[in-house]
Amino acid sequence: MWKLDESYFYQLKNVAINRLSPGSVIIYLVGLCLYSLVILGTSTWALWESQGRIVLGEILNLVYFSLLIIFLILAVYLSMCLISEKFLFKSQKFGTVVMVVYTLVMSIEPFFCLPSMGKL
């Protein structure tokens, strides 16, 4: 049998607390939420200020409203996680899926923002 001392278990505990905790997922999602707030806020402001001069097609309207709905889902999930730590641990799998999906959404958002800003 290996001779394990307390320092080995201390290192294992540090890995479990620091790297494997679901709190790190929430920090990443908060950063994504702030990024998305800036991008979608800029797009919404540009569309609002154009006063109808920018006409989006059906596909861009669908993309814009789906991005807003995904942002609202993320905001509700983050608020639930920040309110209840128990909810955070119960929804770890959902948080991981949200992290992957929203990372893909984050890569699409700037392409939607640039055309709406260019037409102002």
Jmol script that loads the backbone (N, CA, C; Angstrom):
load data "model"
ATOM      1  N   MET A   1       0.844  -1.180   0.000  1.00  0.00           N
ATOM      2  CA  MET A   1       0.000   0.000   0.000  1.00  0.00           C
ATOM      3  C   MET A   1       0.886   1.239   0.000  1.00  0.00           C
ATOM      4  N   TRP A   2       0.409   2.274  -0.668  1.00  0.00           N
ATOM      5  CA  TRP A   2       1.171   3.519  -0.733  1.00  0.00           C
ATOM      6  C   TRP A   2       1.180   4.192   0.627  1.00  0.00           C
ATOM      7  N   LYS A   3       2.232   4.901   0.858  1.00  0.00           N
ATOM      8  CA  LYS A   3       2.305   5.669   2.101  1.00  0.00           C
ATOM      9  C   LYS A   3       1.862   7.092   1.778  1.00  0.00           C
ATOM     10  N   LEU A   4       0.627   7.366   2.058  1.00  0.00           N
ATOM     11  CA  LEU A   4       0.061   8.675   1.782  1.00  0.00           C
ATOM     12  C   LEU A   4       0.030   9.486   3.068  1.00  0.00           C
ATOM     13  N   ASP A   5       0.519  10.689   2.962  1.00  0.00           N
ATOM     14  CA  ASP A   5       0.445  11.557   4.127  1.00  0.00           C
ATOM     15  C   ASP A   5      -0.613  12.635   3.905  1.00  0.00           C
ATOM     16  N   GLU A   6      -0.719  13.497   4.862  1.00  0.00           N
ATOM     17  CA  GLU A   6      -1.789  14.497   4.830  1.00  0.00           C
ATOM     18  C   GLU A   6      -1.596  15.527   3.724  1.00  0.00           C
ATOM     19  N   SER A   7      -0.392  15.768   3.286  1.00  0.00           N
ATOM     20  CA  SER A   7      -0.148  16.765   2.237  1.00  0.00           C
ATOM     21  C   SER A   7      -0.766  16.331   0.900  1.00  0.00           C
ATOM     22  N   TYR A   8      -0.771  15.027   0.627  1.00  0.00           N
ATOM     23  CA  TYR A   8      -1.390  14.529  -0.597  1.00  0.00           C
ATOM     24  C   TYR A   8      -2.882  14.842  -0.589  1.00  0.00           C
ATOM     25  N   PHE A   9      -3.545  14.588   0.506  1.00  0.00           N
ATOM     26  CA  PHE A   9      -4.975  14.840   0.582  1.00  0.00           C
ATOM     27  C   PHE A   9      -5.289  16.338   0.588  1.00  0.00           C
ATOM     28  N   TYR A  10      -4.370  17.123   1.107  1.00  0.00           N
ATOM     29  CA  TYR A  10      -4.550  18.572   1.071  1.00  0.00           C
ATOM     30  C   TYR A  10      -4.506  19.075  -0.371  1.00  0.00           C
ATOM     31  N   GLN A  11      -3.581  18.558  -1.168  1.00  0.00           N
ATOM     32  CA  GLN A  11      -3.512  18.946  -2.576  1.00  0.00           C
ATOM     33  C   GLN A  11      -4.766  18.502  -3.326  1.00  0.00           C
ATOM     34  N   LEU A  12      -5.251  17.306  -3.034  1.00  0.00           N
ATOM     35  CA  LEU A  12      -6.467  16.809  -3.665  1.00  0.00           C
ATOM     36  C   LEU A  12      -7.677  17.671  -3.300  1.00  0.00           C
ATOM     37  N   LYS A  13      -7.732  18.096  -2.058  1.00  0.00           N
ATOM     38  CA  LYS A  13      -8.826  18.963  -1.612  1.00  0.00           C
ATOM     39  C   LYS A  13      -8.750  20.324  -2.300  1.00  0.00           C
ATOM     40  N   ASN A  14      -7.550  20.851  -2.471  1.00  0.00           N
ATOM     41  CA  ASN A  14      -7.403  22.127  -3.177  1.00  0.00           C
ATOM     42  C   ASN A  14      -7.874  22.036  -4.619  1.00  0.00           C
ATOM     43  N   VAL A  15      -7.584  20.937  -5.287  1.00  0.00           N
ATOM     44  CA  VAL A  15      -8.047  20.745  -6.665  1.00  0.00           C
ATOM     45  C   VAL A  15      -9.569  20.676  -6.693  1.00  0.00           C
ATOM     46  N   ALA A  16     -10.149  19.966  -5.755  1.00  0.00           N
ATOM     47  CA  ALA A  16     -11.605  19.829  -5.721  1.00  0.00           C
ATOM     48  C   ALA A  16     -12.286  21.156  -5.426  1.00  0.00           C
ATOM     49  N   ILE A  17     -11.690  21.967  -4.590  1.00  0.00           N
ATOM     50  CA  ILE A  17     -12.312  23.243  -4.228  1.00  0.00           C
ATOM     51  C   ILE A  17     -12.099  24.281  -5.326  1.00  0.00           C
ATOM     52  N   ASN A  18     -10.895  24.357  -5.869  1.00  0.00           N
ATOM     53  CA  ASN A  18     -10.574  25.425  -6.813  1.00  0.00           C
ATOM     54  C   ASN A  18     -11.012  25.125  -8.239  1.00  0.00           C
ATOM     55  N   ARG A  19     -10.585  24.004  -8.768  1.00  0.00           N
ATOM     56  CA  ARG A  19     -10.803  23.731 -10.180  1.00  0.00           C
ATOM     57  C   ARG A  19     -12.130  23.071 -10.472  1.00  0.00           C
ATOM     58  N   LEU A  20     -12.590  22.206  -9.626  1.00  0.00           N
ATOM     59  CA  LEU A  20     -13.761  21.407  -9.934  1.00  0.00           C
ATOM     60  C   LEU A  20     -15.051  21.960  -9.345  1.00  0.00           C
ATOM     61  N   SER A  21     -14.999  23.086  -8.716  1.00  0.00           N
ATOM     62  CA  SER A  21     -16.213  23.622  -8.108  1.00  0.00           C
ATOM     63  C   SER A  21     -17.102  24.255  -9.178  1.00  0.00           C
ATOM     64  N   PRO A  22     -18.413  24.196  -8.993  1.00  0.00           N
ATOM     65  CA  PRO A  22     -19.302  24.803  -9.989  1.00  0.00           C
ATOM     66  C   PRO A  22     -19.276  26.325  -9.952  1.00  0.00           C
ATOM     67  N   GLY A  23     -18.657  26.897  -8.954  1.00  0.00           N
ATOM     68  CA  GLY A  23     -18.553  28.350  -8.894  1.00  0.00           C
ATOM     69  C   GLY A  23     -17.731  28.918 -10.031  1.00  0.00           C
ATOM     70  N   SER A  24     -16.774  28.147 -10.535  1.00  0.00           N
ATOM     71  CA  SER A  24     -15.964  28.633 -11.658  1.00  0.00           C
ATOM     72  C   SER A  24     -16.792  28.737 -12.939  1.00  0.00           C
ATOM     73  N   VAL A  25     -17.777  27.871 -13.086  1.00  0.00           N
ATOM     74  CA  VAL A  25     -18.676  27.952 -14.247  1.00  0.00           C
ATOM     75  C   VAL A  25     -19.497  29.232 -14.166  1.00  0.00           C
ATOM     76  N   ILE A  26     -19.945  29.576 -12.970  1.00  0.00           N
ATOM     77  CA  ILE A  26     -20.748  30.782 -12.800  1.00  0.00           C
ATOM     78  C   ILE A  26     -19.930  32.031 -13.102  1.00  0.00           C
ATOM     79  N   ILE A  27     -18.672  32.049 -12.699  1.00  0.00           N
ATOM     80  CA  ILE A  27     -17.817  33.203 -12.998  1.00  0.00           C
ATOM     81  C   ILE A  27     -17.664  33.357 -14.512  1.00  0.00           C
ATOM     82  N   TYR A  28     -17.479  32.260 -15.207  1.00  0.00           N
ATOM     83  CA  TYR A  28     -17.371  32.292 -16.666  1.00  0.00           C
ATOM     84  C   TYR A  28     -18.676  32.789 -17.288  1.00  0.00           C
ATOM     85  N   LEU A  29     -19.811  32.312 -16.778  1.00  0.00           N
ATOM     86  CA  LEU A  29     -21.100  32.727 -17.332  1.00  0.00           C
ATOM     87  C   LEU A  29     -21.408  34.192 -17.031  1.00  0.00           C
ATOM     88  N   VAL A  30     -20.952  34.705 -15.901  1.00  0.00           N
ATOM     89  CA  VAL A  30     -21.136  36.129 -15.609  1.00  0.00           C
ATOM     90  C   VAL A  30     -20.351  36.968 -16.614  1.00  0.00           C
ATOM     91  N   GLY A  31     -19.138  36.536 -16.918  1.00  0.00           N
ATOM     92  CA  GLY A  31     -18.356  37.241 -17.941  1.00  0.00           C
ATOM     93  C   GLY A  31     -19.027  37.210 -19.301  1.00  0.00           C
ATOM     94  N   LEU A  32     -19.560  36.049 -19.669  1.00  0.00           N
ATOM     95  CA  LEU A  32     -20.293  35.945 -20.935  1.00  0.00           C
ATOM     96  C   LEU A  32     -21.535  36.828 -20.932  1.00  0.00           C
ATOM     97  N   CYS A  33     -22.202  36.880 -19.809  1.00  0.00           N
ATOM     98  CA  CYS A  33     -23.420  37.693 -19.711  1.00  0.00           C
ATOM     99  C   CYS A  33     -23.094  39.177 -19.877  1.00  0.00           C
ATOM    100  N   LEU A  34     -22.017  39.629 -19.267  1.00  0.00           N
ATOM    101  CA  LEU A  34     -21.617  41.029 -19.417  1.00  0.00           C
ATOM    102  C   LEU A  34     -21.203  41.334 -20.858  1.00  0.00           C
ATOM    103  N   TYR A  35     -20.478  40.430 -21.473  1.00  0.00           N
ATOM    104  CA  TYR A  35     -20.091  40.595 -22.876  1.00  0.00           C
ATOM    105  C   TYR A  35     -21.332  40.676 -23.765  1.00  0.00           C
ATOM    106  N   SER A  36     -22.269  39.771 -23.531  1.00  0.00           N
ATOM    107  CA  SER A  36     -23.483  39.747 -24.324  1.00  0.00           C
ATOM    108  C   SER A  36     -24.332  40.990 -24.080  1.00  0.00           C
ATOM    109  N   LEU A  37     -24.329  41.473 -22.854  1.00  0.00           N
ATOM    110  CA  LEU A  37     -25.073  42.693 -22.546  1.00  0.00           C
ATOM    111  C   LEU A  37     -24.540  43.874 -23.351  1.00  0.00           C
ATOM    112  N   VAL A  38     -23.229  43.963 -23.480  1.00  0.00           N
ATOM    113  CA  VAL A  38     -22.631  45.045 -24.262  1.00  0.00           C
ATOM    114  C   VAL A  38     -22.967  44.890 -25.741  1.00  0.00           C
ATOM    115  N   ILE A  39     -22.798  43.696 -26.288  1.00  0.00           N
ATOM    116  CA  ILE A  39     -23.027  43.481 -27.721  1.00  0.00           C
ATOM    117  C   ILE A  39     -24.503  43.651 -28.066  1.00  0.00           C
ATOM    118  N   LEU A  40     -25.384  42.977 -27.319  1.00  0.00           N
ATOM    119  CA  LEU A  40     -26.816  43.093 -27.616  1.00  0.00           C
ATOM    120  C   LEU A  40     -27.349  44.481 -27.281  1.00  0.00           C
ATOM    121  N   GLY A  41     -26.799  45.102 -26.250  1.00  0.00           N
ATOM    122  CA  GLY A  41     -27.204  46.470 -25.928  1.00  0.00           C
ATOM    123  C   GLY A  41     -26.834  47.437 -27.027  1.00  0.00           C
ATOM    124  N   THR A  42     -25.646  47.275 -27.587  1.00  0.00           N
ATOM    125  CA  THR A  42     -25.214  48.119 -28.702  1.00  0.00           C
ATOM    126  C   THR A  42     -26.090  47.886 -29.931  1.00  0.00           C
ATOM    127  N   SER A  43     -26.408  46.647 -30.217  1.00  0.00           N
ATOM    128  CA  SER A  43     -27.264  46.336 -31.365  1.00  0.00           C
ATOM    129  C   SER A  43     -28.664  46.905 -31.162  1.00  0.00           C
ATOM    130  N   THR A  44     -29.207  46.736 -29.965  1.00  0.00           N
ATOM    131  CA  THR A  44     -30.546  47.259 -29.681  1.00  0.00           C
ATOM    132  C   THR A  44     -30.555  48.780 -29.758  1.00  0.00           C
ATOM    133  N   TRP A  45     -29.519  49.408 -29.225  1.00  0.00           N
ATOM    134  CA  TRP A  45     -29.434  50.864 -29.296  1.00  0.00           C
ATOM    135  C   TRP A  45     -29.348  51.339 -30.741  1.00  0.00           C
ATOM    136  N   ALA A  46     -28.565  50.653 -31.565  1.00  0.00           N
ATOM    137  CA  ALA A  46     -28.427  51.037 -32.974  1.00  0.00           C
ATOM    138  C   ALA A  46     -29.751  50.882 -33.712  1.00  0.00           C
ATOM    139  N   LEU A  47     -30.463  49.803 -33.444  1.00  0.00           N
ATOM    140  CA  LEU A  47     -31.751  49.599 -34.098  1.00  0.00           C
ATOM    141  C   LEU A  47     -32.786  50.611 -33.597  1.00  0.00           C
ATOM    142  N   TRP A  48     -32.722  50.947 -32.337  1.00  0.00           N
ATOM    143  CA  TRP A  48     -33.675  51.902 -31.765  1.00  0.00           C
ATOM    144  C   TRP A  48     -33.429  53.308 -32.315  1.00  0.00           C
ATOM    145  N   GLU A  49     -32.166  53.699 -32.429  1.00  0.00           N
ATOM    146  CA  GLU A  49     -31.826  55.034 -32.904  1.00  0.00           C
ATOM    147  C   GLU A  49     -32.031  55.212 -34.400  1.00  0.00           C
ATOM    148  N   SER A  50     -32.088  54.121 -35.136  1.00  0.00           N
ATOM    149  CA  SER A  50     -32.245  54.240 -36.586  1.00  0.00           C
ATOM    150  C   SER A  50     -33.652  54.655 -36.973  1.00  0.00           C
ATOM    151  N   GLN A  51     -34.618  54.519 -36.101  1.00  0.00           N
ATOM    152  CA  GLN A  51     -36.017  54.915 -36.302  1.00  0.00           C
ATOM    153  C   GLN A  51     -36.585  54.353 -37.599  1.00  0.00           C
ATOM    154  N   GLY A  52     -36.356  53.082 -37.813  1.00  0.00           N
ATOM    155  CA  GLY A  52     -36.939  52.411 -38.966  1.00  0.00           C
ATOM    156  C   GLY A  52     -36.107  52.439 -40.224  1.00  0.00           C
ATOM    157  N   ARG A  53     -34.956  53.112 -40.199  1.00  0.00           N
ATOM    158  CA  ARG A  53     -34.111  53.142 -41.396  1.00  0.00           C
ATOM    159  C   ARG A  53     -33.436  51.802 -41.636  1.00  0.00           C
ATOM    160  N   ILE A  54     -33.186  51.062 -40.557  1.00  0.00           N
ATOM    161  CA  ILE A  54     -32.594  49.729 -40.687  1.00  0.00           C
ATOM    162  C   ILE A  54     -33.727  48.719 -40.650  1.00  0.00           C
ATOM    163  N   VAL A  55     -33.942  48.074 -41.768  1.00  0.00           N
ATOM    164  CA  VAL A  55     -34.989  47.063 -41.852  1.00  0.00           C
ATOM    165  C   VAL A  55     -34.312  45.697 -41.869  1.00  0.00           C
ATOM    166  N   LEU A  56     -34.610  44.922 -40.858  1.00  0.00           N
ATOM    167  CA  LEU A  56     -34.035  43.579 -40.784  1.00  0.00           C
ATOM    168  C   LEU A  56     -34.915  42.617 -41.555  1.00  0.00           C
ATOM    169  N   GLY A  57     -34.298  41.661 -42.182  1.00  0.00           N
ATOM    170  CA  GLY A  57     -35.060  40.622 -42.855  1.00  0.00           C
ATOM    171  C   GLY A  57     -35.629  39.645 -41.842  1.00  0.00           C
ATOM    172  N   GLU A  58     -36.362  38.675 -42.338  1.00  0.00           N
ATOM    173  CA  GLU A  58     -36.978  37.703 -41.447  1.00  0.00           C
ATOM    174  C   GLU A  58     -35.938  36.876 -40.706  1.00  0.00           C
ATOM    175  N   ILE A  59     -34.874  36.510 -41.389  1.00  0.00           N
ATOM    176  CA  ILE A  59     -33.846  35.671 -40.760  1.00  0.00           C
ATOM    177  C   ILE A  59     -33.121  36.455 -39.668  1.00  0.00           C
ATOM    178  N   LEU A  60     -32.764  37.720 -39.953  1.00  0.00           N
ATOM    179  CA  LEU A  60     -32.071  38.514 -38.948  1.00  0.00           C
ATOM    180  C   LEU A  60     -32.974  38.826 -37.758  1.00  0.00           C
ATOM    181  N   ASN A  61     -34.268  39.026 -38.005  1.00  0.00           N
ATOM    182  CA  ASN A  61     -35.199  39.205 -36.886  1.00  0.00           C
ATOM    183  C   ASN A  61     -35.243  37.963 -36.017  1.00  0.00           C
ATOM    184  N   LEU A  62     -35.265  36.809 -36.650  1.00  0.00           N
ATOM    185  CA  LEU A  62     -35.283  35.543 -35.906  1.00  0.00           C
ATOM    186  C   LEU A  62     -34.002  35.372 -35.094  1.00  0.00           C
ATOM    187  N   VAL A  63     -32.856  35.683 -35.697  1.00  0.00           N
ATOM    188  CA  VAL A  63     -31.583  35.573 -34.995  1.00  0.00           C
ATOM    189  C   VAL A  63     -31.533  36.559 -33.831  1.00  0.00           C
ATOM    190  N   TYR A  64     -31.969  37.793 -34.071  1.00  0.00           N
ATOM    191  CA  TYR A  64     -31.924  38.824 -33.027  1.00  0.00           C
ATOM    192  C   TYR A  64     -32.794  38.440 -31.827  1.00  0.00           C
ATOM    193  N   PHE A  65     -34.016  38.022 -32.075  1.00  0.00           N
ATOM    194  CA  PHE A  65     -34.896  37.679 -30.966  1.00  0.00           C
ATOM    195  C   PHE A  65     -34.475  36.382 -30.286  1.00  0.00           C
ATOM    196  N   SER A  66     -33.880  35.456 -31.028  1.00  0.00           N
ATOM    197  CA  SER A  66     -33.376  34.236 -30.375  1.00  0.00           C
ATOM    198  C   SER A  66     -32.173  34.558 -29.496  1.00  0.00           C
ATOM    199  N   LEU A  67     -31.319  35.484 -29.922  1.00  0.00           N
ATOM    200  CA  LEU A  67     -30.210  35.903 -29.073  1.00  0.00           C
ATOM    201  C   LEU A  67     -30.709  36.585 -27.809  1.00  0.00           C
ATOM    202  N   LEU A  68     -31.752  37.398 -27.939  1.00  0.00           N
ATOM    203  CA  LEU A  68     -32.322  38.047 -26.752  1.00  0.00           C
ATOM    204  C   LEU A  68     -32.941  37.026 -25.802  1.00  0.00           C
ATOM    205  N   ILE A  69     -33.621  36.029 -26.345  1.00  0.00           N
ATOM    206  CA  ILE A  69     -34.245  34.999 -25.499  1.00  0.00           C
ATOM    207  C   ILE A  69     -33.174  34.167 -24.794  1.00  0.00           C
ATOM    208  N   ILE A  70     -32.112  33.807 -25.503  1.00  0.00           N
ATOM    209  CA  ILE A  70     -31.021  33.048 -24.883  1.00  0.00           C
ATOM    210  C   ILE A  70     -30.341  33.884 -23.801  1.00  0.00           C
ATOM    211  N   PHE A  71     -30.195  35.186 -24.040  1.00  0.00           N
ATOM    212  CA  PHE A  71     -29.619  36.069 -23.022  1.00  0.00           C
ATOM    213  C   PHE A  71     -30.506  36.124 -21.781  1.00  0.00           C
ATOM    214  N   LEU A  72     -31.810  36.203 -21.967  1.00  0.00           N
ATOM    215  CA  LEU A  72     -32.726  36.234 -20.821  1.00  0.00           C
ATOM    216  C   LEU A  72     -32.699  34.919 -20.046  1.00  0.00           C
ATOM    217  N   ILE A  73     -32.587  33.789 -20.748  1.00  0.00           N
ATOM    218  CA  ILE A  73     -32.476  32.493 -20.065  1.00  0.00           C
ATOM    219  C   ILE A  73     -31.202  32.461 -19.226  1.00  0.00           C
ATOM    220  N   LEU A  74     -30.105  32.956 -19.780  1.00  0.00           N
ATOM    221  CA  LEU A  74     -28.856  32.999 -19.037  1.00  0.00           C
ATOM    222  C   LEU A  74     -28.972  33.901 -17.818  1.00  0.00           C
ATOM    223  N   ALA A  75     -29.618  35.059 -17.976  1.00  0.00           N
ATOM    224  CA  ALA A  75     -29.772  35.982 -16.851  1.00  0.00           C
ATOM    225  C   ALA A  75     -30.614  35.363 -15.734  1.00  0.00           C
ATOM    226  N   VAL A  76     -31.678  34.652 -16.085  1.00  0.00           N
ATOM    227  CA  VAL A  76     -32.513  33.994 -15.075  1.00  0.00           C
ATOM    228  C   VAL A  76     -31.719  32.888 -14.381  1.00  0.00           C
ATOM    229  N   TYR A  77     -30.983  32.092 -15.146  1.00  0.00           N
ATOM    230  CA  TYR A  77     -30.180  31.018 -14.559  1.00  0.00           C
ATOM    231  C   TYR A  77     -29.124  31.576 -13.609  1.00  0.00           C
ATOM    232  N   LEU A  78     -28.450  32.651 -14.021  1.00  0.00           N
ATOM    233  CA  LEU A  78     -27.430  33.241 -13.160  1.00  0.00           C
ATOM    234  C   LEU A  78     -28.029  33.821 -11.892  1.00  0.00           C
ATOM    235  N   SER A  79     -29.180  34.457 -12.006  1.00  0.00           N
ATOM    236  CA  SER A  79     -29.798  35.004 -10.805  1.00  0.00           C
ATOM    237  C   SER A  79     -30.222  33.896  -9.844  1.00  0.00           C
ATOM    238  N   MET A  80     -30.719  32.784 -10.374  1.00  0.00           N
ATOM    239  CA  MET A  80     -31.076  31.655  -9.515  1.00  0.00           C
ATOM    240  C   MET A  80     -29.841  31.065  -8.837  1.00  0.00           C
ATOM    241  N   CYS A  81     -28.734  30.986  -9.567  1.00  0.00           N
ATOM    242  CA  CYS A  81     -27.508  30.429  -8.993  1.00  0.00           C
ATOM    243  C   CYS A  81     -26.909  31.358  -7.944  1.00  0.00           C
ATOM    244  N   LEU A  82     -27.003  32.653  -8.173  1.00  0.00           N
ATOM    245  CA  LEU A  82     -26.453  33.589  -7.203  1.00  0.00           C
ATOM    246  C   LEU A  82     -27.313  33.667  -5.946  1.00  0.00           C
ATOM    247  N   ILE A  83     -28.617  33.417  -6.073  1.00  0.00           N
ATOM    248  CA  ILE A  83     -29.499  33.446  -4.913  1.00  0.00           C
ATOM    249  C   ILE A  83     -29.315  32.197  -4.069  1.00  0.00           C
ATOM    250  N   SER A  84     -29.257  31.047  -4.702  1.00  0.00           N
ATOM    251  CA  SER A  84     -29.224  29.789  -3.972  1.00  0.00           C
ATOM    252  C   SER A  84     -28.015  28.954  -4.376  1.00  0.00           C
ATOM    253  N   GLU A  85     -27.125  28.713  -3.435  1.00  0.00           N
ATOM    254  CA  GLU A  85     -25.963  27.878  -3.726  1.00  0.00           C
ATOM    255  C   GLU A  85     -26.371  26.420  -3.906  1.00  0.00           C
ATOM    256  N   LYS A  86     -27.455  26.030  -3.265  1.00  0.00           N
ATOM    257  CA  LYS A  86     -27.956  24.665  -3.414  1.00  0.00           C
ATOM    258  C   LYS A  86     -28.414  24.415  -4.858  1.00  0.00           C
ATOM    259  N   PHE A  87     -29.059  25.409  -5.464  1.00  0.00           N
ATOM    260  CA  PHE A  87     -29.483  25.314  -6.854  1.00  0.00           C
ATOM    261  C   PHE A  87     -28.270  25.187  -7.771  1.00  0.00           C
ATOM    262  N   LEU A  88     -27.202  25.860  -7.415  1.00  0.00           N
ATOM    263  CA  LEU A  88     -25.974  25.804  -8.204  1.00  0.00           C
ATOM    264  C   LEU A  88     -25.424  24.380  -8.267  1.00  0.00           C
ATOM    265  N   PHE A  89     -25.414  23.695  -7.146  1.00  0.00           N
ATOM    266  CA  PHE A  89     -24.891  22.335  -7.130  1.00  0.00           C
ATOM    267  C   PHE A  89     -25.854  21.347  -7.787  1.00  0.00           C
ATOM    268  N   LYS A  90     -27.157  21.602  -7.688  1.00  0.00           N
ATOM    269  CA  LYS A  90     -28.129  20.699  -8.312  1.00  0.00           C
ATOM    270  C   LYS A  90     -28.158  20.834  -9.824  1.00  0.00           C
ATOM    271  N   SER A  91     -27.773  21.974 -10.333  1.00  0.00           N
ATOM    272  CA  SER A  91     -27.879  22.212 -11.773  1.00  0.00           C
ATOM    273  C   SER A  91     -26.509  22.272 -12.446  1.00  0.00           C
ATOM    274  N   GLN A  92     -25.566  21.486 -11.985  1.00  0.00           N
ATOM    275  CA  GLN A  92     -24.226  21.502 -12.576  1.00  0.00           C
ATOM    276  C   GLN A  92     -24.229  21.055 -14.036  1.00  0.00           C
ATOM    277  N   LYS A  93     -24.992  20.032 -14.355  1.00  0.00           N
ATOM    278  CA  LYS A  93     -25.023  19.549 -15.743  1.00  0.00           C
ATOM    279  C   LYS A  93     -25.648  20.594 -16.661  1.00  0.00           C
ATOM    280  N   PHE A  94     -26.743  21.201 -16.206  1.00  0.00           N
ATOM    281  CA  PHE A  94     -27.376  22.250 -16.998  1.00  0.00           C
ATOM    282  C   PHE A  94     -26.431  23.434 -17.166  1.00  0.00           C
ATOM    283  N   GLY A  95     -25.684  23.772 -16.121  1.00  0.00           N
ATOM    284  CA  GLY A  95     -24.725  24.869 -16.209  1.00  0.00           C
ATOM    285  C   GLY A  95     -23.635  24.605 -17.221  1.00  0.00           C
ATOM    286  N   THR A  96     -23.190  23.370 -17.301  1.00  0.00           N
ATOM    287  CA  THR A  96     -22.166  23.013 -18.284  1.00  0.00           C
ATOM    288  C   THR A  96     -22.706  23.114 -19.700  1.00  0.00           C
ATOM    289  N   VAL A  97     -23.937  22.650 -19.912  1.00  0.00           N
ATOM    290  CA  VAL A  97     -24.558  22.753 -21.236  1.00  0.00           C
ATOM    291  C   VAL A  97     -24.769  24.215 -21.612  1.00  0.00           C
ATOM    292  N   VAL A  98     -25.223  25.028 -20.653  1.00  0.00           N
ATOM    293  CA  VAL A  98     -25.414  26.459 -20.903  1.00  0.00           C
ATOM    294  C   VAL A  98     -24.087  27.113 -21.255  1.00  0.00           C
ATOM    295  N   MET A  99     -23.022  26.709 -20.580  1.00  0.00           N
ATOM    296  CA  MET A  99     -21.708  27.280 -20.855  1.00  0.00           C
ATOM    297  C   MET A  99     -21.263  26.977 -22.285  1.00  0.00           C
ATOM    298  N   VAL A 100     -21.465  25.754 -22.734  1.00  0.00           N
ATOM    299  CA  VAL A 100     -21.052  25.378 -24.092  1.00  0.00           C
ATOM    300  C   VAL A 100     -21.914  26.092 -25.137  1.00  0.00           C
ATOM    301  N   VAL A 101     -23.230  26.075 -24.936  1.00  0.00           N
ATOM    302  CA  VAL A 101     -24.134  26.703 -25.907  1.00  0.00           C
ATOM    303  C   VAL A 101     -23.906  28.208 -25.963  1.00  0.00           C
ATOM    304  N   TYR A 102     -23.738  28.830 -24.814  1.00  0.00           N
ATOM    305  CA  TYR A 102     -23.576  30.287 -24.821  1.00  0.00           C
ATOM    306  C   TYR A 102     -22.206  30.707 -25.337  1.00  0.00           C
ATOM    307  N   THR A 103     -21.215  29.847 -25.247  1.00  0.00           N
ATOM    308  CA  THR A 103     -19.928  30.151 -25.873  1.00  0.00           C
ATOM    309  C   THR A 103     -20.078  30.184 -27.391  1.00  0.00           C
ATOM    310  N   LEU A 104     -20.870  29.276 -27.941  1.00  0.00           N
ATOM    311  CA  LEU A 104     -21.155  29.316 -29.382  1.00  0.00           C
ATOM    312  C   LEU A 104     -21.948  30.565 -29.755  1.00  0.00           C
ATOM    313  N   VAL A 105     -22.916  30.929 -28.925  1.00  0.00           N
ATOM    314  CA  VAL A 105     -23.712  32.141 -29.182  1.00  0.00           C
ATOM    315  C   VAL A 105     -22.818  33.370 -29.129  1.00  0.00           C
ATOM    316  N   MET A 106     -21.869  33.385 -28.206  1.00  0.00           N
ATOM    317  CA  MET A 106     -20.958  34.515 -28.078  1.00  0.00           C
ATOM    318  C   MET A 106     -20.147  34.724 -29.357  1.00  0.00           C
ATOM    319  N   SER A 107     -19.849  33.657 -30.072  1.00  0.00           N
ATOM    320  CA  SER A 107     -19.082  33.799 -31.305  1.00  0.00           C
ATOM    321  C   SER A 107     -19.934  34.341 -32.450  1.00  0.00           C
ATOM    322  N   ILE A 108     -21.251  34.263 -32.342  1.00  0.00           N
ATOM    323  CA  ILE A 108     -22.146  34.747 -33.390  1.00  0.00           C
ATOM    324  C   ILE A 108     -22.541  36.207 -33.170  1.00  0.00           C
ATOM    325  N   GLU A 109     -22.628  36.639 -31.933  1.00  0.00           N
ATOM    326  CA  GLU A 109     -23.151  37.969 -31.613  1.00  0.00           C
ATOM    327  C   GLU A 109     -22.427  39.131 -32.283  1.00  0.00           C
ATOM    328  N   PRO A 110     -21.097  39.160 -32.359  1.00  0.00           N
ATOM    329  CA  PRO A 110     -20.454  40.312 -33.012  1.00  0.00           C
ATOM    330  C   PRO A 110     -20.819  40.456 -34.487  1.00  0.00           C
ATOM    331  N   PHE A 111     -21.082  39.355 -35.172  1.00  0.00           N
ATOM    332  CA  PHE A 111     -21.467  39.443 -36.579  1.00  0.00           C
ATOM    333  C   PHE A 111     -22.833  40.091 -36.738  1.00  0.00           C
ATOM    334  N   PHE A 112     -23.646  40.000 -35.715  1.00  0.00           N
ATOM    335  CA  PHE A 112     -24.959  40.657 -35.759  1.00  0.00           C
ATOM    336  C   PHE A 112     -24.835  42.120 -35.396  1.00  0.00           C
ATOM    337  N   CYS A 113     -23.899  42.455 -34.531  1.00  0.00           N
ATOM    338  CA  CYS A 113     -23.744  43.835 -34.070  1.00  0.00           C
ATOM    339  C   CYS A 113     -23.122  44.728 -35.137  1.00  0.00           C
ATOM    340  N   LEU A 114     -22.145  44.245 -35.876  1.00  0.00           N
ATOM    341  CA  LEU A 114     -21.421  45.084 -36.820  1.00  0.00           C
ATOM    342  C   LEU A 114     -22.286  45.653 -37.944  1.00  0.00           C
ATOM    343  N   PRO A 115     -23.151  44.868 -38.594  1.00  0.00           N
ATOM    344  CA  PRO A 115     -23.972  45.480 -39.643  1.00  0.00           C
ATOM    345  C   PRO A 115     -24.946  46.538 -39.120  1.00  0.00           C
ATOM    346  N   SER A 116     -25.494  46.325 -37.935  1.00  0.00           N
ATOM    347  CA  SER A 116     -26.441  47.308 -37.410  1.00  0.00           C
ATOM    348  C   SER A 116     -25.732  48.590 -37.028  1.00  0.00           C
ATOM    349  N   MET A 117     -24.475  48.519 -36.605  1.00  0.00           N
ATOM    350  CA  MET A 117     -23.726  49.736 -36.286  1.00  0.00           C
ATOM    351  C   MET A 117     -23.234  50.451 -37.538  1.00  0.00           C
ATOM    352  N   GLY A 118     -22.963  49.699 -38.586  1.00  0.00           N
ATOM    353  CA  GLY A 118     -22.444  50.301 -39.809  1.00  0.00           C
ATOM    354  C   GLY A 118     -23.480  51.120 -40.569  1.00  0.00           C
ATOM    355  N   LYS A 119     -24.756  50.856 -40.340  1.00  0.00           N
ATOM    356  CA  LYS A 119     -25.797  51.551 -41.080  1.00  0.00           C
ATOM    357  C   LYS A 119     -26.267  52.816 -40.376  1.00  0.00           C
ATOM    358  N   LEU A 120     -25.712  53.105 -39.207  1.00  0.00           N
ATOM    359  CA  LEU A 120     -26.074  54.366 -38.541  1.00  0.00           C
ATOM    360  C   LEU A 120     -25.334  55.453 -39.211  1.00  0.00           C
TER     361      LEU A 120
END
end "model"
wireframe off; spacefill off
backbone 0.3
color backbone group
